[in-house]
Amino acid sequence: MSEAPVSIIPSPAELESKQLSPQNLEKALTALHKDGLVVLENVIPLSQLEALNKIMVADAKILSSRGDDSPFNYHKGNIQQDPPLTDDLFFPDIYLNPFAIQVTTGMYGPPPKMTFLSGNTALPHSTESQPVHTDADFDHPTIPFAYVVNVPLIPFSITNGSTEVWLGTHIEAGPHQQQSLHGARHSGAIIPELLEERRKIRGPIQPTIPAGSIVVRDLRLWHCGKPNSTVDIRVMLAMIHFAPWYRNQMKLKFPKGGEVEKRLKAAEGRLQVPCEWVEGEVNHLAVRFGNSYNFGQSD
């Protein structure tokens, strides 16, 4: 099995300033270059995660009850799930986290661009694994262009379906490794023979991730959702920070006016968030399955 991913625990001074030291930033960027993943611990207040988790667990039950019409990802034990975008639950420490922005800015230059905000949920008593796959299920640049910012709402472990990751696989990733490309529900799955070859070099791992952490992962990295054998619904948010030069055309829907708009505008200059402003509430339960989103770029 592979060694554990690099984890960074900010000091009290870093937490107060909401910025990693140059030494810790270097450590994070090195891990992203080498492994394609880094963990930032203790950067989100637990009270915020608990408040959001309570609502999203209830929403997960609604989404999963739709059966064949649920937004499942490869199998019905794992569903796509958007968070509610209400004033009381749109926490900047979660969605506009300064440590995550600092890290992705360090990789790209300023400002990164967030055009995807969703999540995935491992339902309890699930038994299936997703195929090992990459979210970059299309022809893409060979340099870093997109990082997924994952936020576990509860502690992650092997028993509740911590995502399996194949560290280092982002370096030579490309469509030539995949069984099918964007447009198929099971797109992005890695050719089985390549899995066995990679396992001899560096095998997969299901890391233990404490609550309050952020996981920054290269979009190209091989990974797969694993079964959740516990009785608890396991929710993980997923945002994507694209490079400022990357020409993805998606836009996020946000409610017009109110605190959400104020918080997004306060982040301008540090994070681009292409928006479609909506009168009233955004229906976060009208969610699609993960492979239906287009993470590619225009010509």
C-alpha positions as CSV (number, residue, x, y, z in Angstrom):
1,M,0.0,0.0,0.0
2,S,1.0,3.6,-0.6
3,E,2.3,5.9,2.1
4,A,-0.2,8.4,3.6
5,P,-0.7,11.7,1.9
6,V,1.1,14.8,3.2
7,S,-0.9,16.6,6.0
8,I,-0.3,20.1,7.1
9,I,-1.5,21.4,10.5
10,P,-1.4,25.2,10.6
11,S,0.1,26.8,13.7
12,P,-1.9,29.1,16.0
13,A,-0.3,32.1,14.2
14,E,-1.2,30.8,10.8
15,L,-4.8,30.1,11.9
16,E,-5.1,33.7,13.2
17,S,-3.7,35.2,10.0
18,K,-5.6,32.6,7.8
19,Q,-2.4,32.1,5.8
20,L,0.1,29.3,5.7
21,S,3.7,30.3,6.4
22,P,6.1,30.2,3.4
23,Q,7.5,26.9,4.7
24,N,4.1,25.2,5.0
25,L,3.0,26.6,1.6
26,E,6.1,25.2,0.0
27,K,5.3,21.8,1.7
28,A,1.8,21.9,0.3
29,L,2.8,22.8,-3.2
30,T,5.5,20.2,-3.2
31,A,3.0,17.5,-2.2
32,L,0.6,18.6,-5.0
33,H,3.5,18.4,-7.6
34,K,4.6,15.0,-6.3
35,D,1.5,13.3,-5.1
36,G,-1.4,15.3,-6.6
37,L,-3.0,15.7,-3.2
38,V,-2.5,17.4,0.1
39,V,-4.5,17.6,3.4
40,L,-4.9,20.9,5.3
41,E,-6.1,20.0,8.8
42,N,-8.0,22.1,11.4
43,V,-8.9,24.9,9.0
44,I,-12.7,24.8,9.3
45,P,-14.7,25.3,12.6
46,L,-16.4,22.1,13.5
47,S,-19.6,23.9,14.5
48,Q,-20.0,25.0,10.8
49,L,-19.5,21.5,9.5
50,E,-22.1,20.1,12.0
51,A,-24.7,22.7,11.1
52,L,-24.3,21.9,7.3
53,N,-24.1,18.2,7.8
54,K,-27.4,18.1,9.7
55,I,-29.2,19.6,6.7
56,M,-27.3,17.6,4.0
57,V,-28.0,14.3,5.7
58,A,-31.7,15.0,5.5
59,D,-31.3,16.1,1.9
60,A,-29.4,12.9,1.1
61,K,-32.3,10.8,2.2
62,I,-34.6,12.7,-0.2
63,L,-32.2,12.3,-3.1
64,S,-31.5,8.6,-2.5
65,S,-35.3,7.9,-2.3
66,R,-35.5,8.7,-6.0
67,G,-34.1,5.3,-6.9
68,D,-33.2,5.1,-10.6
69,D,-33.8,8.8,-10.9
70,S,-31.4,9.7,-8.1
71,P,-28.1,11.5,-9.1
72,F,-26.0,8.4,-8.5
73,N,-22.3,8.2,-9.4
74,Y,-21.5,4.8,-11.0
75,H,-23.8,3.0,-8.5
76,K,-26.7,3.9,-6.1
77,G,-24.6,3.8,-3.0
78,N,-22.9,7.0,-4.0
79,I,-24.9,10.1,-5.0
80,Q,-24.1,13.6,-6.2
81,Q,-25.4,16.2,-3.8
82,D,-25.4,20.0,-3.9
83,P,-25.3,22.0,-0.6
84,P,-28.0,24.5,0.3
85,L,-26.9,28.0,-0.6
86,T,-28.7,30.0,2.1
87,D,-27.4,32.9,4.1
88,D,-27.2,30.9,7.3
89,L,-25.2,28.0,5.8
90,F,-22.9,29.7,3.3
91,F,-19.8,29.8,5.5
92,P,-16.7,31.5,4.0
93,D,-14.5,29.2,6.0
94,I,-15.9,26.3,4.0
95,Y,-16.7,27.7,0.5
96,L,-14.1,30.5,0.3
97,N,-11.5,29.1,2.5
98,P,-8.4,31.3,2.5
99,F,-6.0,28.4,3.0
100,A,-7.4,26.5,0.0
101,I,-7.3,29.7,-2.1
102,Q,-3.7,30.3,-1.0
103,V,-2.6,26.8,-2.1
104,T,-4.4,26.8,-5.5
105,T,-3.1,30.4,-6.1
106,G,0.4,29.2,-5.4
107,M,0.0,26.5,-8.1
108,Y,-1.5,28.7,-10.8
109,G,-1.0,32.4,-9.9
110,P,-4.0,34.6,-9.0
111,P,-6.9,34.4,-9.0
112,P,-8.1,30.8,-9.4
113,K,-11.6,30.4,-10.8
114,M,-14.3,28.3,-9.1
115,T,-17.0,27.1,-11.5
116,F,-18.1,23.9,-9.7
117,L,-19.6,23.6,-6.3
118,S,-21.3,20.3,-5.3
119,G,-20.5,17.2,-3.3
120,N,-20.8,13.5,-3.2
121,T,-22.4,11.3,-0.5
122,A,-21.6,7.7,0.5
123,L,-24.9,6.1,1.7
124,P,-24.9,3.8,4.7
125,H,-24.6,0.0,4.4
126,S,-23.3,0.4,0.8
127,T,-21.3,-2.5,-0.6
128,E,-20.0,-1.4,-4.0
129,S,-16.9,0.5,-5.0
130,Q,-16.7,2.9,-7.9
131,P,-14.3,2.0,-10.7
132,V,-11.0,3.6,-10.3
133,H,-11.3,6.7,-12.4
134,T,-10.3,10.2,-13.1
135,D,-12.6,13.2,-13.1
136,A,-10.6,14.6,-16.1
137,D,-12.5,12.4,-18.6
138,F,-11.6,14.5,-21.6
139,D,-8.6,15.7,-23.6
140,H,-6.9,18.1,-21.2
141,P,-3.6,20.0,-20.6
142,T,-0.6,18.1,-19.4
143,I,0.1,20.8,-16.8
144,P,-1.9,21.5,-13.6
145,F,-5.2,23.2,-14.5
146,A,-7.7,22.2,-11.9
147,Y,-7.8,21.2,-8.2
148,V,-10.7,19.7,-6.4
149,V,-11.2,21.2,-3.0
150,N,-12.9,18.5,-0.9
151,V,-14.4,19.2,2.5
152,P,-15.5,16.2,4.6
153,L,-18.4,17.1,6.8
154,I,-17.5,14.3,9.3
155,P,-14.3,12.4,10.0
156,F,-13.4,10.1,7.1
157,S,-12.2,6.5,7.6
158,I,-12.1,3.2,5.7
159,T,-15.3,2.1,7.4
160,N,-17.4,5.1,6.2
161,G,-16.0,5.3,2.7
162,S,-12.9,7.5,2.7
163,T,-12.1,8.1,-1.0
164,E,-9.4,5.7,-2.3
165,V,-6.6,7.7,-4.0
166,W,-3.7,6.6,-6.2
167,L,-1.0,9.2,-5.3
168,G,1.2,10.3,-8.1
169,T,-1.0,9.2,-11.0
170,H,-1.8,12.8,-12.1
171,I,1.7,13.2,-13.6
172,E,1.2,11.1,-16.7
173,A,-2.6,11.1,-16.7
174,G,-4.5,11.4,-20.0
175,P,-7.4,10.0,-22.1
176,H,-5.1,7.2,-23.3
177,Q,-5.5,5.6,-19.8
178,Q,-9.3,5.6,-19.8
179,Q,-11.9,3.1,-21.0
180,S,-14.3,5.8,-22.1
181,L,-14.4,9.6,-22.3
182,H,-16.9,12.3,-21.3
183,G,-20.5,11.5,-22.5
184,A,-20.8,8.1,-20.9
185,R,-22.2,7.7,-17.4
186,H,-19.1,5.5,-16.5
187,S,-16.6,7.7,-18.2
188,G,-13.1,8.2,-16.9
189,A,-12.6,4.6,-15.7
190,I,-9.0,3.5,-15.9
191,I,-8.0,0.5,-18.0
192,P,-7.6,-2.5,-15.7
193,E,-4.2,-3.5,-17.0
194,L,-2.9,0.0,-16.1
195,L,-4.1,-0.4,-12.5
196,E,-2.1,-3.6,-12.0
197,E,1.0,-1.9,-13.5
198,R,0.6,1.1,-11.2
199,R,0.0,-1.1,-8.1
200,K,3.5,-2.5,-8.5
201,I,5.0,1.0,-8.3
202,R,2.7,2.7,-5.7
203,G,-0.5,1.2,-4.6
204,P,-3.8,3.0,-3.5
205,I,-4.7,4.2,0.0
206,Q,-7.8,5.2,1.9
207,P,-6.6,8.0,4.1
208,T,-8.1,8.8,7.5
209,I,-9.2,12.5,7.4
210,P,-10.2,14.4,10.6
211,A,-13.2,16.7,10.5
212,G,-12.1,20.3,10.0
213,S,-9.8,19.4,7.1
214,I,-9.7,20.3,3.5
215,V,-8.3,17.9,0.9
216,V,-6.9,19.5,-2.2
217,R,-6.7,17.0,-5.1
218,D,-5.5,17.3,-8.7
219,L,-8.5,16.7,-11.0
220,R,-6.4,14.2,-13.0
221,L,-5.6,11.9,-10.0
222,W,-6.9,8.4,-10.1
223,H,-9.4,7.7,-7.3
224,C,-12.6,5.9,-6.4
225,G,-15.5,6.1,-4.0
226,K,-15.5,3.2,-1.5
227,P,-18.4,1.5,0.4
228,N,-19.7,3.0,3.6
229,S,-20.3,0.1,6.0
230,T,-21.5,2.4,8.9
231,V,-25.0,3.5,9.7
232,D,-24.2,7.2,9.1
233,I,-24.5,9.1,5.8
234,R,-21.1,10.4,4.8
235,V,-21.1,13.7,3.0
236,M,-18.1,15.4,1.2
237,L,-18.3,18.7,-0.5
238,A,-16.4,19.2,-3.8
239,M,-15.4,22.5,-5.3
240,I,-13.1,23.0,-8.3
241,H,-10.6,25.8,-8.5
242,F,-9.5,26.1,-12.2
243,A,-6.4,28.0,-13.3
244,P,-7.3,31.6,-14.3
245,W,-6.2,30.8,-17.9
246,Y,-8.3,27.7,-18.1
247,R,-11.4,28.3,-20.3
248,N,-14.1,26.4,-18.6
249,Q,-17.5,27.8,-19.4
250,M,-19.6,26.7,-16.4
251,K,-21.3,29.2,-14.1
252,L,-22.6,28.7,-10.6
253,K,-26.2,29.7,-9.6
254,F,-26.4,31.8,-6.5
255,P,-29.3,33.7,-4.9
256,K,-29.3,37.4,-5.7
257,G,-28.9,39.7,-2.8
258,G,-28.4,38.8,0.8
259,E,-25.3,37.6,2.7
260,V,-24.3,35.0,0.1
261,E,-23.8,37.7,-2.6
262,K,-21.9,39.9,-0.1
263,R,-19.5,37.1,0.9
264,L,-18.8,36.2,-2.8
265,K,-18.1,39.9,-3.7
266,A,-15.9,40.2,-0.7
267,A,-13.8,37.4,-2.1
268,E,-13.4,39.0,-5.5
269,G,-9.7,39.5,-6.4
270,R,-8.8,36.3,-4.5
271,L,-11.2,33.9,-6.2
272,Q,-13.1,34.3,-9.5
273,V,-16.7,32.9,-9.2
274,P,-18.6,33.2,-12.5
275,C,-22.2,33.5,-11.4
276,E,-25.7,33.4,-12.6
277,W,-27.8,35.3,-10.1
278,V,-31.2,33.9,-9.3
279,E,-34.2,35.6,-7.7
280,G,-35.2,33.7,-4.6
281,E,-33.8,30.4,-3.5
282,V,-31.6,28.1,-5.6
283,N,-33.1,24.6,-5.9
284,H,-30.1,22.6,-4.6
285,L,-32.0,19.3,-4.9
286,A,-32.2,19.6,-8.7
287,V,-28.7,18.0,-9.0
288,R,-27.2,16.0,-11.8
289,F,-24.9,13.0,-11.6
290,G,-21.2,13.8,-11.5
291,N,-20.1,12.8,-15.0
292,S,-22.8,15.0,-16.6
293,Y,-20.8,18.1,-15.8
294,N,-18.4,19.4,-18.4
295,F,-15.0,20.3,-16.9
296,G,-13.5,20.8,-20.3
297,Q,-12.5,24.2,-21.8
298,S,-13.5,26.1,-24.9
299,D,-11.1,26.5,-27.9
